[in-house]
Amino acid sequence: MKTLHFALLFSIGLLIPYVSFAQTHQNHQPMKHFSLLVRVPLSYSTEIAAKAFPQWQALIDDWKAKGIYVFSFAFPGEGYTVTGSAKNIKKESVLSDNRRVVSQVVIRAENIDQAVKLAQDIPVLPYDGAVEVREIPQPLTFVKE
């Protein structure tokens, strides 16, 4: 009888967290991934970057704690462009409104509106920076027949 009583309590102990998890997550939409392309003006210096770094660190730590942050990386230096049918190669940054892309941050959010709201916390904005927010679509899966 003690074994049956223990088994029953053990089963209930396993079931309670499952029911709690199911109730907590049944009404939530699955999180989507968004790319935040971070741009800074050509005047953005290493001094400004050093000043913004603690804000970046605090933001990333906060997003990690909330499950928002996926990953990020910087683009140091210039890149290369390949253009046209001649496939010309040139070492340069492609500018948009005299700003160049310096990093990419991938986050989780329920929708584009939430992702745009999160982008408003990016530390380069007070220095005339810009953030382009794009949803990352689900990858295509090809089935071989």
Solvent accessible surface area in square Angstrom, and as a share of the most:
residue,aa,sasa,rsa
1,M,190,0.85
2,K,178,0.75
3,T,110,0.64
4,L,119,0.59
5,H,111,0.50
6,F,137,0.57
7,A,46,0.36
8,L,105,0.52
9,L,99,0.49
10,F,115,0.48
11,S,61,0.39
12,I,76,0.39
13,G,41,0.40
14,L,115,0.57
15,L,99,0.49
16,I,107,0.54
17,P,80,0.51
18,Y,142,0.54
19,V,64,0.37
20,S,58,0.38
21,F,122,0.51
22,A,37,0.29
23,Q,117,0.52
24,T,76,0.44
25,H,93,0.42
26,Q,126,0.56
27,N,131,0.67
28,H,113,0.50
29,Q,110,0.49
30,P,114,0.72
31,M,83,0.37
32,K,83,0.35
33,H,65,0.29
34,F,0,0.00
35,S,9,0.06
36,L,0,0.00
37,L,42,0.21
38,V,1,0.00
39,R,45,0.16
40,V,0,0.00
41,P,16,0.10
42,L,104,0.52
43,S,88,0.57
44,Y,31,0.12
45,S,41,0.27
46,T,111,0.64
47,E,125,0.56
48,I,47,0.24
49,A,42,0.32
50,A,67,0.52
51,K,136,0.58
52,A,0,0.00
53,F,122,0.51
54,P,84,0.53
55,Q,93,0.41
56,W,47,0.17
57,Q,81,0.36
58,A,63,0.49
59,L,19,0.09
60,I,21,0.11
61,D,71,0.37
62,D,58,0.30
63,W,3,0.01
64,K,114,0.48
65,A,93,0.72
66,K,134,0.57
67,G,35,0.34
68,I,17,0.09
69,Y,41,0.15
70,V,43,0.25
71,F,97,0.41
72,S,43,0.28
73,F,87,0.36
74,A,71,0.55
75,F,79,0.33
76,P,118,0.74
77,G,58,0.55
78,E,98,0.44
79,G,36,0.35
80,Y,146,0.56
81,T,18,0.11
82,V,98,0.56
83,T,73,0.43
84,G,62,0.60
85,S,119,0.76
86,A,77,0.60
87,K,141,0.60
88,N,92,0.47
89,I,125,0.63
90,K,125,0.53
91,K,123,0.52
92,E,53,0.24
93,S,35,0.23
94,V,106,0.61
95,L,76,0.38
96,S,51,0.33
97,D,119,0.62
98,N,104,0.53
99,R,46,0.17
100,R,63,0.23
101,V,44,0.25
102,V,29,0.17
103,S,16,0.11
104,Q,36,0.16
105,V,2,0.01
106,V,5,0.03
107,I,0,0.00
108,R,83,0.30
109,A,0,0.00
110,E,60,0.27
111,N,62,0.32
112,I,76,0.39
113,D,106,0.55
114,Q,69,0.31
115,A,0,0.00
116,V,67,0.39
117,K,138,0.59
118,L,24,0.12
119,A,6,0.05
120,Q,114,0.51
121,D,81,0.42
122,I,2,0.01
123,P,8,0.05
124,V,3,0.01
125,L,63,0.31
126,P,108,0.68
127,Y,52,0.20
128,D,85,0.44
129,G,9,0.09
130,A,27,0.21
131,V,32,0.18
132,E,42,0.19
133,V,30,0.17
134,R,146,0.53
135,E,80,0.36
136,I,65,0.33
137,P,103,0.65
138,Q,142,0.63
139,P,112,0.70
140,L,148,0.74
141,T,117,0.68
142,F,175,0.73
143,V,124,0.71
144,K,195,0.83
145,E,207,0.93
